[in-house]
Amino acid sequence: MSRQYTVLISCLWATSVFEQGRLIAKLLREHGANVEMRKYISIFDIMNHSADAYLWLLVINPTWLTDVVPAYIEAKQATNGKAFIYSTVEGIPYPHITKVHCCRYAEYVANSNFTKRCLEKAGLKVIDVIHHAVDFTEVEQAKKIAQYLRQKIKRDFPGRVVFCYVGRDDHRKQLDKLMQAIDIVNEKAKDKLVLLLHTELRRPKLFERPNVYIVSKFGELTHVKVLALMHASDYFVFPSVCEGFGVPVLEAMAVGRPVIHCWFELLSEFSNREYNIVFDYIDVVYWQTSAEQYFEMHMYEPEQLADAILYAIDIYTNYKSEYEERCAKLTEWAKKWDYRNIYKPWLHKLGVAKHE
């Protein structure tokens, strides 16, 4: 009896990266592969012929690849090229490190054209671009859960337009700026909105403002329940100025909720300017970080975000048919990023398509 075709996936356990690894694994399994997800694949796994193909999902902080690149090179030779590093970045990896580090000997599949540009600026070779994706089976599950959640939210906050944010609290996400924008909106339309947060409790006092509520701690909800929270709200607000991809924006569109966000690369690669509510950045600033990257920060003023929120309130309150059209159009738009279509290239790259 022949052994089932096996793929090993090593996935960074950051929430968004892990979820994408899970979707790739799901697609490979749907096409008959045996998939093992691990935190780490060593060169000894390769030498022991543990799998027929190998995939690493990583943020390209160069020194994180010190153990990965030798294993990747060995895997590429052992599998006749069926080994890949699927990469994301928030900015430009430090060139003074990439020029002397073993990461320069690897080839990368980027998760966006933005990632491709940043890696190439650091002197690294990118062989392909494959966007991240969303699972519409989970979207439909989330919508069923959201029916009851939405009823409760609307009972608890009658007459309010419900905004939500899902994500971490770090300097890229700019929750300080979101709170400044909420202060402005509270001065002009205090009885018109409520903001629900699924985030970290690193700075709980930051959120001690009227109309702001932490409903759950980041990492405590299942993925489907996070999608349900998005759908149970009226809008998804995303104050970020720097992203590795911005999966929550894609997921919010998939569940049919307009997103309020700054229009910058790479969100502009998959967001919809016509049906989301977006605004332009004022300046680009490169931040030196401990992540071995110059984060590309797209800065704006809190007044811009506040104006976008007020505009969203006006649409929902006074132009309900326009709001409903935006929701429907965004769901259709997001279907372009269904994982069954977006991740098809992995079936061929990893050799699964030949073994169905």
C-alpha positions as CSV (number, residue, x, y, z in Angstrom):
1,M,0.0,0.0,0.0
2,S,1.5,3.3,-1.1
3,R,2.0,6.1,1.5
4,Q,-0.4,9.0,1.3
5,Y,1.1,12.1,-0.2
6,T,2.3,14.3,2.8
7,V,2.9,18.0,3.1
8,L,4.5,19.5,6.2
9,I,3.5,23.1,7.0
10,S,5.4,25.2,9.5
11,C,3.3,28.2,10.5
12,L,4.1,31.3,12.6
13,W,1.5,31.2,15.4
14,A,0.4,34.8,14.9
15,T,-3.4,34.7,14.6
16,S,-3.7,35.9,11.0
17,V,-0.8,33.9,9.6
18,F,-1.9,30.7,11.4
19,E,-5.4,31.1,10.0
20,Q,-4.0,31.3,6.5
21,G,-1.9,28.2,7.1
22,R,-5.0,26.5,8.3
23,L,-6.9,27.4,5.0
24,I,-4.0,26.2,2.9
25,A,-4.0,22.9,4.8
26,K,-7.8,22.6,4.4
27,L,-7.5,23.0,0.6
28,L,-4.7,20.5,0.4
29,R,-6.7,17.9,2.5
30,E,-9.7,18.5,0.3
31,H,-7.6,17.4,-2.6
32,G,-6.4,14.2,-0.9
33,A,-3.1,15.2,0.8
34,N,-2.1,14.3,4.3
35,V,-1.1,17.6,6.0
36,E,0.7,18.1,9.2
37,M,1.0,21.5,10.7
38,R,3.9,22.2,13.0
39,K,5.4,25.2,14.7
40,Y,8.9,24.1,13.5
41,I,10.4,22.0,10.7
42,S,14.0,21.1,11.2
43,I,16.6,20.0,8.7
44,F,16.4,16.6,10.4
45,D,12.8,16.3,9.3
46,I,14.0,16.8,5.7
47,M,16.8,14.3,6.1
48,N,14.4,11.7,7.5
49,H,12.1,12.2,4.4
50,S,9.2,13.2,6.7
51,A,7.1,14.6,3.7
52,D,6.8,15.0,0.0
53,A,6.6,18.8,0.1
54,Y,7.2,21.5,2.6
55,L,5.8,25.0,3.3
56,W,6.8,27.7,5.7
57,L,4.6,30.7,6.5
58,L,6.7,33.4,8.0
59,V,7.1,37.1,8.7
60,I,10.5,37.9,7.2
61,N,12.4,39.2,10.1
62,P,15.8,38.0,8.8
63,T,17.3,36.4,11.8
64,W,14.1,34.4,12.3
65,L,15.2,32.5,9.2
66,T,18.6,31.4,10.5
67,D,17.3,27.8,11.1
68,V,14.7,27.9,8.3
69,V,16.9,28.6,5.3
70,P,19.2,25.5,5.7
71,A,16.1,23.3,6.1
72,Y,14.4,25.0,3.1
73,I,17.4,24.4,0.9
74,E,17.7,20.8,1.9
75,A,13.9,20.3,1.3
76,K,14.1,21.9,-2.1
77,Q,16.8,19.5,-3.2
78,A,15.1,16.5,-1.6
79,T,11.6,17.1,-3.1
80,N,12.7,18.4,-6.6
81,G,11.6,21.9,-5.8
82,K,8.5,21.3,-3.7
83,A,9.6,23.6,-0.8
84,F,8.4,27.2,-0.4
85,I,8.6,30.1,2.0
86,Y,5.3,32.0,2.0
87,S,6.2,35.4,3.3
88,T,4.8,38.6,4.7
89,V,6.3,41.8,6.0
90,E,5.2,45.2,7.4
91,G,8.0,47.1,5.8
92,I,11.5,46.7,4.4
93,P,13.7,44.1,6.1
94,Y,17.0,45.7,7.2
95,P,19.3,45.5,4.1
96,H,22.4,45.6,6.3
97,I,21.2,42.2,7.7
98,T,19.9,40.6,4.5
99,K,23.1,41.3,2.7
100,V,25.1,39.1,5.1
101,H,22.5,36.7,6.4
102,C,21.6,33.3,4.9
103,C,18.1,34.6,4.1
104,R,19.5,35.9,0.8
105,Y,19.9,32.3,-0.4
106,A,16.2,31.6,-0.3
107,E,13.4,32.4,-2.7
108,Y,10.1,33.7,-1.5
109,V,6.4,33.6,-2.4
110,A,5.0,37.0,-1.2
111,N,1.5,37.5,0.1
112,S,1.1,40.8,-1.7
113,N,2.7,43.1,-4.2
114,F,3.6,45.3,-1.3
115,T,5.5,42.4,0.3
116,K,7.2,41.7,-3.0
117,R,8.3,45.3,-3.3
118,C,9.7,45.4,0.3
119,L,11.5,42.1,0.0
120,E,13.1,43.1,-3.3
121,K,14.2,46.5,-1.8
122,A,16.0,44.4,0.8
123,G,17.7,42.4,-2.0
124,L,15.7,39.2,-1.6
125,K,14.3,37.2,-4.5
126,V,10.5,36.9,-4.9
127,I,9.3,34.2,-7.3
128,D,5.5,34.7,-7.0
129,V,2.7,36.6,-5.3
130,I,-0.3,34.8,-3.8
131,H,-2.8,36.9,-1.7
132,H,-4.3,35.7,1.5
133,A,-7.8,34.4,1.5
134,V,-11.1,33.8,3.3
135,D,-13.3,30.8,3.8
136,F,-17.0,31.4,2.9
137,T,-18.1,28.3,4.6
138,E,-17.1,29.9,7.9
139,V,-18.6,33.1,6.7
140,E,-22.0,31.5,6.4
141,Q,-21.6,29.8,9.8
142,A,-20.8,33.2,11.3
143,K,-23.8,34.8,9.9
144,K,-26.1,32.3,11.5
145,I,-24.5,32.9,14.9
146,A,-24.6,36.7,14.3
147,Q,-28.4,36.8,14.0
148,Y,-28.7,36.3,17.8
149,L,-25.7,38.4,18.7
150,R,-27.0,41.3,16.6
151,Q,-30.4,41.2,18.2
152,K,-28.7,41.5,21.6
153,I,-26.5,44.4,20.6
154,K,-29.4,46.3,19.1
155,R,-31.4,45.8,22.3
156,D,-28.5,46.9,24.4
157,F,-27.8,50.0,22.2
158,P,-31.1,51.1,20.7
159,G,-30.8,53.7,18.0
160,R,-27.0,53.4,17.8
161,V,-24.8,52.7,14.8
162,V,-22.6,49.8,15.8
163,F,-18.9,49.9,14.9
164,C,-16.4,47.2,15.8
165,Y,-12.7,46.7,15.7
166,V,-10.9,43.3,15.8
167,G,-7.2,43.1,16.2
168,R,-4.2,43.7,18.4
169,D,-3.2,46.8,20.2
170,D,0.3,47.7,18.8
171,H,1.7,50.8,17.3
172,R,0.9,49.7,13.8
173,K,-2.9,49.5,14.6
174,Q,-3.0,53.1,15.9
175,L,-5.8,52.5,18.5
176,D,-4.7,55.8,20.1
177,K,-5.7,57.5,16.9
178,L,-9.0,55.6,16.9
179,M,-9.8,56.8,20.4
180,Q,-8.9,60.4,19.5
181,A,-11.4,60.0,16.6
182,I,-14.0,58.6,18.9
183,D,-13.6,61.7,21.2
184,I,-14.3,63.9,18.2
185,V,-17.3,61.9,17.2
186,N,-18.6,61.9,20.8
187,E,-18.6,65.7,20.7
188,K,-20.7,65.8,17.6
189,A,-22.9,62.7,17.7
190,K,-22.5,61.1,21.2
191,D,-25.9,59.4,21.1
192,K,-25.4,58.0,17.6
193,L,-22.7,55.3,17.9
194,V,-21.2,52.5,19.9
195,L,-17.7,51.0,19.3
196,L,-17.2,47.3,20.3
197,L,-13.6,46.1,20.6
198,H,-12.1,42.6,20.4
199,T,-8.5,43.4,21.3
200,E,-5.7,43.1,23.8
201,L,-6.0,44.5,27.3
202,R,-2.5,45.9,27.3
203,R,-3.7,49.4,27.9
204,P,-7.3,49.1,29.3
205,K,-7.4,52.8,30.5
206,L,-7.0,53.9,26.8
207,F,-10.6,52.6,26.2
208,E,-12.2,54.3,29.1
209,R,-14.4,56.6,27.0
210,P,-18.1,57.0,26.4
211,N,-19.5,54.6,23.9
212,V,-16.4,52.3,23.8
213,Y,-16.8,48.7,25.1
214,I,-14.3,45.8,25.2
215,V,-16.5,42.8,24.4
216,S,-13.7,40.1,24.4
217,K,-10.0,39.7,24.7
218,F,-8.0,39.2,21.6
219,G,-7.3,35.5,21.1
220,E,-10.2,34.2,23.3
221,L,-12.8,33.8,20.6
222,T,-12.9,31.2,17.8
223,H,-12.4,32.5,14.3
224,V,-16.0,31.9,13.4
225,K,-17.2,33.9,16.5
226,V,-14.9,36.8,15.5
227,L,-16.5,36.8,12.0
228,A,-19.9,36.7,13.8
229,L,-19.0,39.8,15.8
230,M,-18.1,41.6,12.6
231,H,-21.4,40.7,10.9
232,A,-23.4,41.6,14.0
233,S,-22.0,45.1,13.8
234,D,-22.9,47.7,11.2
235,Y,-19.4,48.7,10.2
236,F,-15.9,47.5,10.7
237,V,-13.4,50.2,11.6
238,F,-9.7,49.6,10.9
239,P,-7.4,52.4,12.0
240,S,-4.1,50.7,11.0
241,V,-1.3,52.5,9.2
242,C,0.9,49.5,8.5
243,E,-0.1,45.9,7.6
244,G,1.4,42.6,6.8
245,F,-1.8,41.9,4.8
246,G,-4.9,43.2,6.7
247,V,-7.0,40.0,6.7
248,P,-9.7,41.5,9.0
249,V,-10.5,44.0,6.2
250,L,-11.0,41.1,3.8
251,E,-13.1,39.2,6.3
252,A,-15.3,42.2,7.1
253,M,-16.1,42.6,3.4
254,A,-16.8,38.8,3.2
255,V,-19.4,39.0,6.0
256,G,-20.9,42.0,4.2
257,R,-19.8,44.9,6.4
258,P,-18.3,48.2,5.0
259,V,-14.9,48.9,6.3
260,I,-13.6,52.4,7.4
261,H,-9.9,52.5,6.8
262,C,-7.0,54.5,5.4
263,W,-6.3,53.8,1.7
264,F,-2.7,52.6,1.5
265,E,-0.7,49.8,-0.1
266,L,-1.3,47.0,0.6
267,L,-5.0,47.3,1.6
268,S,-5.5,48.9,-1.8
269,E,-4.6,45.6,-3.4
270,F,-7.9,44.0,-2.3
271,S,-10.1,46.5,-0.6
272,N,-12.9,48.3,-2.5
273,R,-12.7,52.1,-2.7
274,E,-16.2,52.5,-4.0
275,Y,-18.2,50.6,-1.3
276,N,-15.9,50.9,1.7
277,I,-15.4,54.3,3.4
278,V,-11.8,55.2,3.0
279,F,-9.5,58.3,3.2
280,D,-6.0,59.1,2.1
281,Y,-2.9,59.2,4.2
282,I,-0.9,62.4,4.5
283,D,2.7,61.1,4.9
284,V,4.8,57.9,4.9
285,V,7.2,57.4,7.7
286,Y,9.6,54.5,8.1
287,W,10.0,53.3,11.7
288,Q,13.0,51.4,12.8
289,T,11.9,48.5,14.9
290,S,13.1,45.4,16.8
291,A,11.4,43.3,14.2
292,E,14.4,43.9,11.9
293,Q,12.2,45.9,9.5
294,Y,11.6,49.5,8.6
295,F,7.8,49.6,9.1
296,E,6.1,51.6,6.4
297,M,3.7,53.7,8.4
298,H,1.0,55.6,6.4
299,M,0.1,58.5,8.7
300,Y,-3.2,60.5,8.8
301,E,-4.9,62.8,11.2
302,P,-7.6,61.6,13.7
303,E,-10.0,64.1,12.2
304,Q,-9.9,62.2,8.9
305,L,-11.0,59.0,10.7
306,A,-13.6,60.9,12.7
307,D,-15.1,62.4,9.5
308,A,-15.2,58.9,7.9
309,I,-17.1,57.6,11.0
310,L,-19.6,60.5,10.9
311,Y,-20.1,59.9,7.2
312,A,-20.8,56.2,7.9
313,I,-23.3,57.2,10.6
314,D,-25.1,59.4,8.1
315,I,-25.3,56.7,5.5
316,Y,-26.7,54.1,7.9
317,T,-29.2,56.5,9.5
318,N,-30.4,58.4,6.4
319,Y,-29.6,56.3,3.3
320,K,-30.4,52.7,4.4
321,S,-30.7,51.4,0.8
322,E,-27.2,52.8,0.0
323,Y,-25.9,51.1,3.1
324,E,-27.5,47.8,2.1
325,E,-26.1,48.0,-1.4
326,R,-22.6,48.5,0.0
327,C,-23.0,45.4,2.1
328,A,-24.1,43.3,-0.8
329,K,-21.5,44.6,-3.2
330,L,-18.7,44.0,-0.7
331,T,-19.7,40.4,-0.2
332,E,-19.6,39.8,-3.9
333,W,-16.3,41.6,-4.2
334,A,-14.7,39.5,-1.4
335,K,-15.6,36.2,-3.2
336,K,-12.7,36.8,-5.5
337,W,-10.5,35.9,-2.4
338,D,-12.3,32.6,-1.7
339,Y,-9.5,30.2,-0.5
340,R,-10.5,27.6,-3.0
341,N,-9.6,30.0,-5.8
342,I,-6.8,32.0,-4.3
343,Y,-4.8,29.1,-3.0
344,K,-5.1,26.8,-6.1
345,P,-1.5,27.6,-7.0
346,W,-0.4,25.8,-3.9
347,L,-1.9,22.6,-5.2
348,H,0.5,22.7,-8.1
349,K,3.5,24.2,-6.3
350,L,3.4,21.5,-3.6
351,G,2.7,18.7,-6.0
352,V,-0.8,17.8,-4.6
353,A,-2.6,18.3,-7.9
354,K,-0.5,15.5,-9.5
355,H,-1.5,13.0,-6.8
356,E,-5.3,13.4,-6.7
